Amino acid sequence: MANPNIKIGETKDKGRGIFAKKALKADTIIETSPVIVMSNEDRVHLDKTLLHDYIFEWEPEGVKMCCMALRWVPLYNHSYRSNCEYFMNYDDQTMYIQTVRDIKAGEELTINYNGEWNDKKKVWFDVK
């Protein structure tokens, strides 16, 4: 479920995003989302569509698959030094978003699409 202290809003240059309505403490789970798990074969087809930008790698026990998160997860924008991190729960087929530091009211909540909040590896839209 989504935290009542977050909202969807417009960013200056990235379209929609998720913002804090109120200050949030570090290590706060702000959203838990069910996911739709799909095969690696499905991913080949998804990679040819707009959904490519919204799927996550899903690899329980090293099995390569992908998933589509529901609720607000697809609206978190990317940052190489994000203020939130996402985690997978393979048993429950959910993922959750958690703050990695204190967040100010009005601040945009971001995740690093590489998986770890401070991973500097370039993501697909920054590779030239």
C-alpha positions as CSV (number, residue, x, y, z in Angstrom):
1,M,0.0,0.0,0.0
2,A,1.1,3.6,-0.6
3,N,2.0,5.9,2.3
4,P,-0.6,8.6,2.7
5,N,2.2,11.1,3.0
6,I,3.2,10.8,-0.7
7,K,1.6,12.2,-3.8
8,I,1.9,12.2,-7.6
9,G,3.1,15.5,-9.0
10,E,4.7,17.1,-12.1
11,T,8.5,17.5,-12.3
12,K,10.3,20.2,-14.3
13,D,11.8,17.8,-16.8
14,K,10.8,14.2,-16.3
15,G,7.0,14.3,-16.5
16,R,5.2,12.9,-13.5
17,G,7.0,11.8,-10.3
18,I,6.3,10.9,-6.6
19,F,6.7,13.6,-4.0
20,A,6.6,13.7,-0.2
21,K,3.6,15.5,1.2
22,K,5.3,15.6,4.7
23,A,8.8,15.0,5.9
24,L,9.7,11.3,6.0
25,K,12.3,9.6,8.2
26,A,15.1,7.4,6.8
27,D,14.2,3.7,6.4
28,T,10.5,4.3,6.0
29,I,8.7,1.9,3.7
30,I,6.6,4.3,1.6
31,E,5.0,1.8,-0.8
32,T,4.5,-1.9,-1.2
33,S,3.3,-3.1,-4.6
34,P,2.2,-6.4,-6.1
35,V,4.0,-7.3,-9.3
36,I,3.1,-9.2,-12.4
37,V,5.9,-11.7,-13.1
38,M,6.7,-12.5,-16.7
39,S,9.1,-14.9,-18.4
40,N,12.3,-13.9,-20.1
41,E,10.6,-14.7,-23.4
42,D,7.9,-12.2,-22.6
43,R,10.6,-9.6,-21.8
44,V,12.0,-9.9,-25.4
45,H,8.6,-8.7,-26.6
46,L,8.1,-6.1,-23.9
47,D,11.5,-4.6,-24.7
48,K,10.1,-3.6,-28.1
49,T,7.3,-1.5,-26.5
50,L,7.0,1.5,-24.2
51,L,6.6,-0.9,-21.3
52,H,10.4,-1.6,-21.6
53,D,10.9,1.6,-19.5
54,Y,8.7,0.3,-16.7
55,I,9.7,-3.3,-16.1
56,F,12.1,-4.6,-13.5
57,E,14.5,-7.6,-13.6
58,W,13.0,-10.4,-11.5
59,E,15.5,-13.2,-10.7
60,P,14.5,-15.5,-7.9
61,E,17.2,-18.1,-7.4
62,G,19.0,-16.9,-10.5
63,V,16.1,-17.5,-12.9
64,K,15.9,-14.6,-15.3
65,M,12.5,-13.1,-15.6
66,C,10.9,-9.7,-15.4
67,C,8.1,-8.0,-13.6
68,M,5.7,-5.1,-13.9
69,A,5.1,-3.3,-10.6
70,L,1.6,-2.0,-10.0
71,R,0.4,1.0,-8.0
72,W,2.8,4.0,-8.1
73,V,6.1,2.2,-8.5
74,P,6.3,3.0,-12.3
75,L,6.2,6.7,-11.6
76,Y,9.4,6.9,-9.4
77,N,12.0,8.7,-11.4
78,H,15.6,7.6,-11.6
79,S,18.6,9.2,-9.8
80,Y,22.1,7.9,-9.6
81,R,22.1,9.1,-6.0
82,S,18.4,8.4,-5.1
83,N,16.8,9.0,-1.8
84,C,14.9,5.7,-1.9
85,E,15.7,2.1,-2.8
86,Y,13.5,-0.7,-4.1
87,F,13.5,-4.3,-2.8
88,M,12.0,-7.5,-4.2
89,N,10.0,-10.0,-2.1
90,Y,10.0,-13.1,-4.3
91,D,7.9,-15.2,-2.0
92,D,5.0,-12.7,-1.9
93,Q,5.6,-11.4,-5.5
94,T,5.8,-7.8,-4.3
95,M,8.3,-5.1,-4.2
96,Y,8.6,-2.2,-1.8
97,I,10.1,1.3,-1.8
98,Q,12.0,2.5,1.2
99,T,13.7,5.8,2.0
100,V,17.5,5.7,2.5
101,R,17.7,9.0,4.2
102,D,15.4,11.7,5.8
103,I,13.2,13.3,3.1
104,K,11.9,16.9,3.3
105,A,8.3,17.8,2.6
106,G,7.9,18.6,-1.1
107,E,11.0,16.6,-2.2
108,E,10.8,14.3,-5.1
109,L,11.2,10.6,-4.2
110,T,13.6,8.8,-6.6
111,I,15.0,5.3,-7.1
112,N,18.1,4.2,-8.9
113,Y,17.0,2.0,-11.7
114,N,20.2,-0.1,-11.3
115,G,18.8,-1.4,-8.0
116,E,21.1,0.1,-5.4
117,W,20.5,3.7,-4.4
118,N,24.0,4.9,-5.2
119,D,25.0,2.7,-8.2
120,K,26.7,5.0,-10.8
121,K,26.5,2.5,-13.7
122,K,24.8,4.3,-16.6
123,V,21.2,3.2,-17.3
124,W,19.8,2.5,-20.8
125,F,18.7,6.1,-21.5
126,D,22.1,7.5,-20.5
127,V,24.2,5.1,-22.6
128,K,25.6,6.8,-25.7
